[in-house]
Structure formats: C-alpha cells, structure tokens
Amino acid sequence: MKILIKKYFLFIFLFLFSTVLFAQHDSAMYKLNFTKYLMGTTVETTARSTDINYCKKSLLAAYEEMQRVENLLSCQKDSSEISKINRAAGIRPVKVSFETLSILKRARDYSKKYNGIFDITIGPLSTLWGFNEDEEINLPENQTILKLMKLIDYKDIIINEKDTSVFLKDNGMSIDLGGIAKGYAIDRGSSVLKNMGIKNFILNAGGDIYVSGTKDGKDLWKVGIKHPRNSNELVAEFNLKDYAVATSGDYERFKIINGKRYHHILDPRTGYPGTLSESSTILAPTAAEADATATYVFLLGWKDALRDKDIDFPLLIVAADGSIHYNQTFAKKYNLEIIN
C-alpha cells in the first residue's frame, strides 16, 4: 500500500530527524521530518512546531507507540499476542489484552460488513504464497490452495469478552492483521502526537496515512496517489485535513511468474491475488477503517465498489486495465485532481 505525499523536502532515512526553519506570524516555526522502519515499511512523519525539542520528544513517543502496536499485533513476531493465538489454533483459547480483543472485534465486524471479502483469517494462504515471510514467492499448487481455503472463515474466530480470550476453532488457522494493523498503529501514533499538542503533521506508513491540521498554519496538506505502474508519477492528488487515507496496491509485494503479476492482496473467495484492480484508495475518519476498506474495494473492483451502498467513503480505484474511477464525494469535497 502506498500513497505519496507531495514532497518539498528530502526525507532522511534510518530513524533520523531533519529540520527546516520558516516564518509564520512573526514567530519561528520548524518543519521536522522523521523516518524509521516499522511494520515492514518506512514510516515517515512531517510535523510543524515552534518548539523543536518538544516536537522531537513527541515524535519519538509516537514511534514508540507504533512499535508497541507492532509488537502486540504482528503475526511475524513470535512474542505477539496474535502469534500466540495462531500457535494455539484448534487447541485452546488464549487470553489477550483488551486492546487486542478490541481490534479483533473491529476486524471481525469489517469482515461481516464486507461479506468475508476482507477476512483476517487469510493467514494460511499468506504464508503459503510467501507474503508473510522473507522467503521467495512461488506459485503454489492449486490443490494446496483449495485445501487451505477451508481454514479461511472469520466466523471461526471465537471471542470471549468475559475473560478476554480468543480461540481459532480449527488447527492450522491463523490470523493475519496485515489489512488493518498498520492503519491502527497510525491511528495510535497520531493520537499520541495530538495528545502531546502537536497538531500539524502527516504520519505515513507505506501508504496508510493520517493528516492533521495544516501545512503552514493556513494551506491544507496535499496528498498524492502513486501511479501503480510508474513509481515516479502520480495518478491524482487532493487536499486533506484531520482525516485518514489508505491505498491497497498490487505493486508493493509481488512477483512476475510466467508473465503474470502475483501480489500480496489475496482474495478469500479464490485463494489467489485479486485481479480487478491495480490500486484502490479510501478516505475515512481512521486509518484502520481506511486500511480495511481499501483492501475490500481492491478485491471488489470498481464497478461493484461504486454501486456498494455499504461504502460511504470517498474512493478512487485504478482498474486492472489502468482506467481511473472515483465517486463524486471524493471529487467534490477534497479538490481531487486527476493527473494521469
């Protein structure tokens, strides 16, 4: 998933700060850029503040919070609560924190709302294809895919709110929160910044973004949607304030096999990567909801997505043939400009 912020500066990578001083209402205002590798992607933040040291402290706190969320929810970390649930699948319930229970309930609600097309029990298939590991991606045998598809069903996540436990009914089931956890981490990081008084910032985790306040105290932040087939170009750009945006795309984790692109956004209905979209972009109040909905819309395809009454968010889809489709809410409210 990738959205590009329209950049007027150079990001400095590997957990480094950079600062730029500019004037606003006769007072010193700094622009701070902060970058760190988290959650399998580069997390970039741009913040504006008159107090450079306090802003740095706030950014560090936000990144510590996102690291905490990753440690809690990543299925790739053996010590996470999600990994503990997965190891106990078909054996016993696992007691978890209220926070993990809450995000699993939310994800299950999205699965129900989106008719199982978004399903966090996609884990066995993600592992089979190699998208959950740092291993070579290979085309699995169709028979193996069909066998594992029997383990994909969000209804088989048994959540007990009385003792905050989670149980996966069948041995071999596993949860993969890749379609929502990164968005949730962005929401938590943004909350930390706001609670510490940092109001003007963009927090971007590989395309899951929260935009707060304004760019310079007056002008809105401008966000660009990356072209799925040309990383140096944008498909569109738009203005945003105090809102989240997420894009699901087939260009982040993929492999070309026999001339066909196979990517990480797997369709629970087929066991194979979705074929109807190159990318999908959703705007929503929270990054977690934008993240989950973008995955659903990507797999649904533009024709059904624009007709779906359950989707009341601004959306833009780049279809498999490269054509661009969006709803009027996006066009009218956010000053959407199609570039390509």
C-alpha positions in Angstrom: 0.0 0.0 0.0 1.5 3.3 -1.0 0.5 6.9 -1.1 3.0 9.6 -1.9 3.0 12.9 0.0 3.8 15.7 -2.5 7.4 16.4 -1.3 9.0 19.8 -1.0 11.8 18.3 1.1 14.2 15.3 1.3 13.4 12.6 3.8 16.4 11.5 5.8 16.1 7.7 6.5 17.1 5.3 9.2 15.5 6.9 12.2 16.9 10.4 11.7 15.5 13.9 12.1 15.8 16.8 9.7 14.6 20.3 10.4 13.7 23.3 8.4 13.0 26.8 9.8 10.4 29.0 8.4 8.4 32.1 9.5 4.7 32.1 10.5 3.0 35.1 12.0 6.4 36.6 13.0 7.3 33.5 15.1 9.8 30.8 14.4 8.2 27.6 13.1 10.1 24.4 12.4 9.3 21.6 10.0 10.6 18.3 11.3 11.0 15.2 9.2 11.3 11.9 11.0 11.7 8.4 9.5 12.0 4.9 10.9 11.5 1.4 9.5 8.5 -0.2 11.3 5.8 -2.7 10.4 7.6 -3.9 7.3 7.7 -0.4 5.8 9.2 3.1 6.1 7.2 5.2 8.4 7.7 8.9 7.6 6.4 11.9 9.5 6.4 15.6 8.8 5.4 17.9 11.7 5.3 21.7 12.2 6.1 23.2 15.6 7.6 26.3 17.3 9.3 24.1 19.9 11.8 21.9 18.1 12.9 19.9 21.1 9.4 19.2 22.4 8.3 18.2 18.9 11.2 15.7 18.7 10.2 14.3 22.0 6.6 13.9 20.8 7.6 12.2 17.6 9.8 9.7 19.5 6.8 8.9 21.8 4.6 8.4 18.7 7.1 6.0 17.1 7.4 4.1 20.4 3.7 3.7 20.5 3.6 2.4 16.9 6.4 0.0 17.8 4.3 -1.2 20.8 1.4 -1.9 18.5 3.6 -3.8 16.1 4.9 -6.0 18.9 1.3 -6.7 20.0 -0.3 -7.4 16.7 2.2 -8.6 14.2 1.9 -12.3 13.2 5.6 -12.2 12.2 6.7 -11.6 15.7 6.7 -14.8 17.8 6.1 -13.0 21.0 3.0 -11.1 19.8 -0.5 -11.9 21.1 -1.6 -12.7 17.5 1.2 -15.3 17.2 0.2 -16.9 20.5 -3.4 -17.2 19.2 -2.2 -18.7 16.0 0.0 -21.3 17.7 -2.9 -22.4 19.9 -5.4 -22.7 16.9 -7.6 -25.7 17.4 -6.1 -26.4 20.8 -7.2 -23.9 23.4 -8.3 -20.3 23.9 -5.6 -17.6 24.5 -6.1 -14.8 27.0 -5.2 -11.5 25.4 -5.2 -7.8 26.3 -8.3 -5.8 26.0 -6.7 -3.8 23.2 -6.0 -7.0 21.1 -9.5 -8.2 21.8 -10.9 -4.8 20.6 -9.0 -4.7 17.3 -10.0 -8.3 16.6 -13.7 -7.5 17.2 -13.4 -4.5 14.9 -11.7 -6.6 12.2 -14.4 -9.2 12.5 -17.1 -6.6 12.2 -15.4 -5.4 9.0 -15.4 -8.9 7.7 -19.1 -9.2 8.3 -19.9 -5.9 6.8 -17.8 -6.7 3.7 -19.2 -10.3 3.3 -16.0 -12.0 4.1 -14.1 -10.5 1.2 -12.0 -8.8 3.9 -11.0 -11.7 6.2 -8.2 -11.7 8.8 -8.0 -15.5 8.8 -6.3 -15.3 5.5 -3.1 -16.2 7.3 -2.6 -19.7 6.0 -2.8 -18.5 2.4 -0.5 -15.5 3.0 2.1 -17.9 4.5 1.7 -20.4 1.6 2.3 -17.7 -1.0 5.3 -16.4 1.0 3.9 -12.9 1.6 4.3 -13.2 5.4 7.9 -14.3 5.3 11.1 -13.0 3.8 11.2 -16.0 1.5 11.0 -16.5 -2.2 7.5 -16.1 -3.6 6.4 -19.1 -5.6 3.2 -20.1 -7.3 1.5 -22.7 -5.1 -0.2 -25.8 -6.3 -3.9 -25.2 -6.8 -4.8 -28.3 -4.8 -2.9 -26.9 -1.8 -4.7 -23.6 -2.2 -8.1 -25.3 -2.2 -7.2 -27.2 0.9 -6.1 -24.1 2.9 -9.2 -22.2 1.8 -11.2 -24.4 4.1 -9.4 -22.7 7.0 -10.4 -19.2 5.9 -13.5 -18.1 7.8 -13.7 -15.1 10.2 -16.8 -16.7 11.8 -14.4 -19.3 13.3 -12.7 -16.7 15.5 -14.3 -17.3 18.9 -14.0 -14.1 21.0 -14.9 -14.4 24.7 -15.3 -10.9 26.1 -15.8 -12.1 29.7 -12.3 -13.5 30.1 -10.7 -11.6 27.1 -9.7 -14.8 25.3 -9.6 -15.7 21.6 -9.8 -19.1 20.1 -9.4 -20.3 16.5 -11.6 -23.3 16.0 -9.5 -25.3 13.6 -5.9 -26.5 13.8 -4.0 -24.7 11.0 -6.0 -21.5 11.2 -4.1 -18.3 11.6 -4.8 -14.6 11.8 -3.1 -12.0 9.6 -3.9 -8.4 10.6 -1.9 -7.0 7.6 -5.1 -5.4 6.3 -5.8 -3.3 9.4 -2.9 -3.4 12.0 -0.8 -0.8 10.2 -3.7 1.6 10.0 -4.4 1.0 13.7 -0.8 1.8 14.5 -1.0 5.0 12.5 -4.1 6.0 14.5 -2.3 5.3 17.8 0.7 7.3 16.7 -1.4 10.2 15.6 -3.3 10.1 18.9 0.0 10.4 20.8 1.1 13.4 18.8 -2.3 15.2 19.2 -2.4 14.5 23.0 1.1 16.0 23.3 -0.1 19.1 21.5 1.4 18.5 18.0 -1.5 19.5 15.8 0.0 19.9 12.3 1.5 16.8 10.9 1.4 14.0 8.3 2.1 10.4 9.5 2.6 8.0 6.6 3.3 4.3 7.0 3.8 3.0 3.4 0.5 4.5 2.3 -1.6 4.3 5.4 -1.7 8.0 6.3 -3.2 10.3 8.9 -3.3 14.0 8.1 -3.7 16.5 10.9 -4.1 20.3 10.8 -2.5 22.3 8.0 0.8 22.5 6.2 1.8 26.0 7.3 -1.0 27.2 9.5 -3.1 28.1 6.6 -2.8 25.9 3.5 -4.1 22.3 3.5 -1.8 19.4 3.1 -1.7 17.9 -0.4 -1.6 14.2 -0.8 -0.8 12.3 -4.0 -1.8 8.8 -5.1 1.1 6.9 -6.6 0.8 5.5 -10.1 0.7 1.7 -9.8 3.0 1.2 -12.8 5.3 4.2 -12.6 6.7 5.0 -9.2 7.8 8.4 -10.3 4.3 9.6 -11.3 1.1 10.3 -9.5 -2.4 9.3 -10.6 -4.1 12.0 -8.7 -3.7 14.5 -5.8 -6.1 16.1 -3.3 -6.3 18.2 -0.2 -6.8 16.7 3.2 -7.2 17.8 6.9 -7.8 15.8 10.0 -8.6 12.6 8.1 -7.1 9.3 7.1 -6.3 7.8 3.7 -5.1 4.3 2.7 -4.2 2.7 -0.6 -4.1 -1.0 -1.4 -1.9 -1.8 -4.5 -0.5 -4.7 -6.4 2.9 -3.1 -6.7 4.3 -3.3 -3.1 4.9 -7.1 -2.7 4.7 -9.0 -5.9 6.4 -11.3 -8.3 6.0 -11.8 -12.1 5.7 -15.5 -12.9 5.2 -16.6 -16.5 4.4 -13.1 -17.4 1.6 -12.7 -14.8 1.8 -10.5 -11.7 1.1 -12.2 -8.4 0.8 -9.9 -5.4 0.0 -10.0 -1.6 -3.7 -8.9 -1.7 -5.3 -12.3 -1.7 -9.0 -12.9 -2.3 -10.5 -15.3 0.3 -13.1 -16.4 -2.4 -10.4 -17.8 -4.8 -7.2 -18.2 -2.8 -5.4 -16.2 -5.4 -4.4 -12.5 -5.7 -7.1 -10.1 -6.7 -7.3 -9.4 -10.5 -9.7 -6.5 -10.8 -7.6 -3.6 -9.6 -4.1 -2.1 -9.7 -4.8 0.1 -6.7 -7.6 1.4 -4.5 -7.7 4.5 -2.3 -10.1 5.2 0.5 -10.5 8.2 2.8 -12.0 7.6 6.3 -12.1 9.0 9.8 -9.5 6.5 11.0 -6.5 4.8 9.2 -7.7 1.4 10.4 -11.0 1.7 8.7 -9.4 3.2 5.5 -6.9 0.3 5.5 -9.6 -2.5 5.8 -11.9 -0.8 3.3 -9.2 -0.2 0.7 -8.4 -4.0 0.8 -12.1 -4.8 0.3 -12.6 -2.3 -2.5 -9.4 -3.5 -4.3 -10.8 -7.1 -4.4 -14.3 -6.0 -5.2 -13.4 -4.0 -8.3 -14.5 -0.5 -9.4 -17.9 -1.5 -10.9 -19.3 -3.2 -7.7 -17.5 -0.8 -5.4 -19.2 2.3 -6.9 -22.5 0.5 -6.5 -21.9 -0.7 -3.0 -24.2 1.2 -0.6 -22.1 0.0 2.4 -19.2 2.1 1.2 -19.9 5.7 2.1 -16.3 6.9 1.9 -14.5 8.8 -0.8 -12.8 6.3 -3.1 -10.6 6.1 -6.1 -9.8 2.9 -8.0 -7.2 2.2 -10.7 -8.7 -0.7 -12.5 -6.8 -3.7 -13.9 -6.8 -2.0 -17.4 -5.3 1.2 -15.9 -8.5 3.2 -16.1 -9.4 5.5 -13.2 -12.7 5.5 -11.4 -13.9 7.6 -8.4 -17.1 8.7 -6.7 -18.4 12.2 -6.6 -17.8 12.6 -2.8 -14.1 12.4 -3.5 -14.3 14.8 -6.5 -16.4 17.5 -4.9 -15.2 17.6 -1.3 -11.5 17.1 -1.5 -10.5 19.1 -4.6 -9.5 15.9 -6.4 -7.3 16.4 -9.4 -6.7 13.6 -11.8 -3.1 13.8 -13.2 -2.8 10.8 -15.4 
